[in-house]
Amino acid sequence: MLKVQEIREIIKLVDQSSITEFVYEQEGTKIKMKKTGADQPVQIIKEVPAAIAVQAPVKEVTPAGQPQAEPEVKQEAANTNLHTITSPMVGTFYASPSPEEDNYVSRGSKVKKDSIVCIVEAMKLFNEIEAEENGEIVDILVKDGQLVEYGQALFTVKAE
């Protein structure tokens, strides 16, 4: 999956070039950028499993081409120490070991390499997902009980 900084660089290159449309597809993730006019900024149509923060003046549009609200630019996105924890399988995301227990992690939680951050249940098997490096949870990208896809971003971690 592309990093946020790489996407920003692609947007900048497309915006400065004479091409009118750019499509990038890799491992089930598809990014399509299209210029609609000489005076208008690049628009990005994304078909990715997880949200990606983009910089203004890029406008996010639905596949039908209807403009949406300006995307929120996250301050953390500019940080190059960000790491994404992704789902290793298709299944159901659980933030805690059981409904009556606290979540494994929340925003601001410190994690160590191999700390359990969630469970993904697939075919009645509960798979513990671990952090891959030391850091701090910046964002939780899915909701408890949500179905997740293979490779879908679950957490953003600021590496230490």
C-alpha positions as CSV (number, residue, x, y, z in Angstrom):
1,M,0.0,0.0,0.0
2,L,1.2,3.5,-0.8
3,K,2.3,5.8,2.0
4,V,0.6,9.1,2.4
5,Q,3.7,11.0,1.4
6,E,3.9,8.9,-1.8
7,I,0.3,9.7,-2.7
8,R,0.9,13.4,-2.1
9,E,3.9,13.3,-4.5
10,I,1.8,11.6,-7.1
11,I,-0.9,14.2,-6.8
12,K,1.7,17.0,-7.1
13,L,3.2,15.4,-10.2
14,V,-0.2,14.8,-11.9
15,D,-1.3,18.4,-11.0
16,Q,1.9,19.9,-12.6
17,S,1.9,17.7,-15.7
18,S,-0.2,17.8,-18.9
19,I,-1.8,14.4,-18.3
20,T,-5.5,14.5,-17.5
21,E,-6.0,11.2,-15.8
22,F,-3.9,8.8,-13.7
23,V,-4.8,5.4,-12.4
24,Y,-2.7,3.3,-9.9
25,E,-3.8,-0.2,-8.8
26,Q,-1.9,-2.6,-6.5
27,E,-3.1,-5.5,-4.4
28,G,-6.8,-4.6,-4.5
29,T,-6.1,-0.9,-3.8
30,K,-7.0,1.5,-6.7
31,I,-6.3,5.2,-6.8
32,K,-7.7,7.3,-9.7
33,M,-6.8,10.9,-10.2
34,K,-8.5,13.1,-12.9
35,K,-8.1,16.7,-13.9
36,T,-11.4,18.2,-14.8
37,G,-10.2,21.5,-16.3
38,A,-7.1,23.7,-16.5
39,D,-8.1,26.0,-13.7
40,Q,-9.3,23.2,-11.4
41,P,-7.1,21.1,-9.0
42,V,-6.6,17.4,-9.3
43,Q,-9.5,15.4,-8.1
44,I,-8.9,12.0,-6.5
45,I,-11.3,9.1,-6.7
46,K,-10.2,6.5,-4.3
47,E,-11.3,2.9,-4.0
48,V,-9.2,1.9,-1.0
49,P,-10.2,-0.1,2.1
50,A,-8.9,2.5,4.5
51,A,-9.2,6.3,4.7
52,I,-6.2,8.2,3.4
53,A,-5.6,11.8,4.4
54,V,-4.9,14.1,1.4
55,Q,-3.9,17.7,1.2
56,A,-6.1,20.6,-0.1
57,P,-6.6,21.6,-2.9
58,V,-7.4,18.0,-3.8
59,K,-11.2,17.3,-3.7
60,E,-12.5,13.9,-2.8
61,V,-15.3,12.7,-5.1
62,T,-17.5,9.7,-5.1
63,P,-17.2,7.2,-7.9
64,A,-20.4,8.8,-9.4
65,G,-18.4,12.1,-9.6
66,Q,-20.4,14.0,-6.9
67,P,-18.2,16.3,-4.8
68,Q,-18.0,15.6,-1.1
69,A,-16.9,17.8,1.7
70,E,-13.2,18.7,1.8
71,P,-11.2,15.9,3.3
72,E,-9.8,16.6,6.8
73,V,-6.0,16.9,6.7
74,K,-4.6,15.2,9.7
75,Q,-1.5,16.8,11.3
76,E,-0.1,13.3,11.9
77,A,-0.1,12.6,8.2
78,A,2.9,14.9,7.7
79,N,4.8,12.8,10.2
80,T,7.1,10.3,8.4
81,N,7.3,8.1,11.5
82,L,3.7,6.8,11.0
83,H,3.2,3.1,10.5
84,T,0.0,1.3,9.7
85,I,-1.1,-2.0,11.3
86,T,-3.1,-3.9,8.7
87,S,-5.4,-6.9,8.9
88,P,-3.7,-10.1,7.9
89,M,-7.0,-11.7,6.9
90,V,-10.7,-11.2,6.2
91,G,-12.8,-11.3,9.4
92,T,-14.5,-9.3,12.1
93,F,-12.5,-6.7,14.1
94,Y,-12.8,-6.8,17.9
95,A,-11.1,-4.1,20.0
96,S,-11.3,-6.1,23.2
97,P,-10.9,-9.7,24.3
98,S,-14.6,-9.9,25.3
99,P,-17.6,-7.5,25.4
100,E,-17.2,-6.9,29.2
101,E,-13.5,-6.1,29.1
102,D,-11.7,-2.9,28.1
103,N,-10.2,-2.4,24.7
104,Y,-6.7,-3.6,24.1
105,V,-5.7,-0.1,23.0
106,S,-7.1,3.4,22.5
107,R,-5.8,6.6,20.9
108,G,-2.7,7.7,22.7
109,S,-1.9,4.2,24.0
110,K,1.7,3.2,24.0
111,V,2.4,-0.1,22.4
112,K,5.5,-2.3,22.2
113,K,6.5,-4.6,19.4
114,D,4.3,-7.7,19.8
115,S,1.7,-6.0,22.0
116,I,-1.8,-7.3,21.2
117,V,-3.8,-4.4,19.7
118,C,-7.0,-6.3,18.6
119,I,-8.6,-9.5,17.5
120,V,-9.7,-10.5,14.0
121,E,-12.2,-13.3,14.1
122,A,-12.3,-15.5,11.0
123,M,-14.3,-18.8,10.8
124,K,-14.7,-19.0,14.6
125,L,-11.0,-18.6,15.2
126,F,-9.9,-15.5,17.2
127,N,-6.6,-14.2,15.8
128,E,-4.6,-11.8,18.0
129,I,-3.1,-8.9,16.0
130,E,0.1,-7.5,17.4
131,A,1.8,-4.2,16.9
132,E,4.8,-4.6,14.7
133,E,7.0,-1.9,16.4
134,N,7.1,0.3,19.5
135,G,5.1,3.5,19.3
136,E,1.8,5.3,20.1
137,I,-1.6,4.6,18.7
138,V,-2.5,7.8,16.7
139,D,-5.8,6.6,15.1
140,I,-8.1,3.6,15.2
141,L,-9.4,3.3,11.6
142,V,-12.2,0.7,12.2
143,K,-15.1,0.2,14.6
144,D,-15.6,-2.7,17.0
145,G,-17.5,-5.5,15.3
146,Q,-16.7,-4.2,11.8
147,L,-15.9,-6.6,9.0
148,V,-12.4,-6.0,7.7
149,E,-10.6,-7.1,4.5
150,Y,-7.2,-8.6,4.0
151,G,-4.6,-5.7,4.1
152,Q,-7.1,-3.2,5.4
153,A,-5.6,-0.6,7.7
154,L,-6.7,-1.0,11.3
155,F,-4.5,1.4,13.3
156,T,-2.0,4.2,12.6
157,V,1.0,4.1,14.9
158,K,3.6,6.8,15.5
159,A,6.8,4.9,15.7
160,E,9.3,5.7,18.5
